[in-house]
Amino acid sequence: MTRRTFRAALAGLVLAAGSAAIVVAAESHGDEQHVAMVAMKFDYLPDQITVKKGKPVVLELSTLDRIHGFNVPGLGLRTDIPPGPSTILRFTPDQAGTFNLHCDNFCGDGHEGMTGQIIVTD
């Protein structure tokens, strides 16, 4: 098993384990959309999420290895993602479109490829 495959499998397990908690949280918070995202060298998993314009979003950001950044300039979102408890980022998108995200804390060779997208639909 390659290192990248191992990291992807491990992140999948973390996401799967966290999904049950997110579903419960979504039920108890009504109209908020909950999304879990894992940051690790040099990926976000998932690297693309879709949300709805005008609907509150709760991003639950976690990392498996080291501090990463989460920066979506087009939506005015920015936070650090340190190891440990999840970082919660709440926002309500007010415009539809595709918004690029990237890690803005240098995390080694391959850092420049640590990107993704948030797609906001009407």
C-alpha angles and dihedrals in degrees: 000000000000121000092249092050090049092050091048092049092048092048089049090055091049091049092047092049091047094046094074091055091046093051090051090048091049091053092051095045099050113205100020118109111224119205128180119207128179121207120203139147105322109345147062114219111236095022093192128045131178123214135170126253111251095014116115113246128203112198114198105200123189138165134213099202124015143341114304133178129236114204127169104170095181091060097035092243123146134155142141119246108211124184113267128046117019120272111233118212118183125193142147113220112225099186134049121234145087115293124193120225130194144174110258097186109085107243103174139275107347093034092120089063094055096107142126144160142252111208115201115198129194 
